[in-house]
């Protein structure tokens, strides 16, 4: 485990996808609070709010890609 001093050298990112670009008020306030609190402790934090993204769609695409690859691998002899 890294020592706590190593945290000061990190710059983590909170990424929030949104299909339609809308975010709930409480969630947005929580993001602002965590950024403010981290800054008070000298721990910078990035927030990216990506419009036009959907975790469900992305997961379905990944699932389909894996299933296609598995089907293709079944036809390739070792």
C-alpha positions in Angstrom: 0.0 0.0 0.0 1.3 3.5 -0.8 2.0 5.9 1.9 -0.4 8.8 2.4 2.2 11.2 1.2 1.9 9.6 -2.3 -1.6 10.9 -2.6 -0.4 14.5 -3.0 1.3 13.4 -6.2 -1.8 11.9 -7.7 -4.4 13.7 -9.7 -7.4 11.3 -9.8 -10.4 11.8 -12.2 -14.1 11.3 -11.5 -15.7 10.6 -14.8 -19.5 10.9 -15.0 -21.2 9.8 -18.2 -24.7 11.1 -19.0 -26.8 10.0 -22.0 -28.7 13.3 -22.2 -26.2 15.7 -20.4 -28.5 16.1 -17.4 -27.2 15.5 -13.9 -29.2 15.3 -10.6 -28.8 18.3 -8.4 -27.7 16.3 -5.3 -25.1 14.4 -7.3 -23.6 17.6 -8.8 -23.5 19.2 -5.3 -21.7 16.1 -4.0 -19.1 16.4 -6.8 -18.5 20.0 -5.9 -18.2 19.2 -2.2 -15.7 16.5 -2.8 -13.6 18.7 -5.1 -13.7 21.5 -2.5 -12.8 19.1 0.4 -10.0 17.5 -1.5 -8.6 21.0 -2.4 -8.7 22.0 1.3 -6.4 19.0 2.0 -4.1 19.7 -0.9 -5.4 16.8 -2.9 -6.4 18.0 -6.4 -9.2 16.2 -8.2 -10.5 16.3 -11.8 -14.1 15.9 -12.7 -15.2 15.1 -16.3 -18.9 15.2 -17.1 -19.3 13.5 -20.5 -22.5 14.2 -22.4 -23.7 11.6 -24.9 -22.3 8.6 -23.0 -24.3 5.8 -21.5 -22.8 3.1 -19.3 -25.6 0.7 -20.3 -25.0 1.2 -24.0 -21.2 0.9 -23.6 -21.7 -2.3 -21.5 -24.0 -3.8 -24.2 -21.4 -3.0 -26.9 -18.6 -4.5 -24.9 -20.8 -7.6 -24.2 -21.6 -7.9 -27.9 -17.9 -7.5 -28.8 -16.9 -10.3 -26.4 -19.6 -12.6 -27.6 -18.6 -12.0 -31.3 -15.0 -12.7 -30.4 -15.9 -15.9 -28.6 -18.0 -17.1 -31.5 -15.1 -16.3 -33.9 -12.6 -18.1 -31.7 -14.8 -21.2 -31.7 -14.2 -21.6 -35.4 -10.5 -21.1 -35.4 -8.6 -24.3 -34.8 -5.7 -24.4 -32.3 
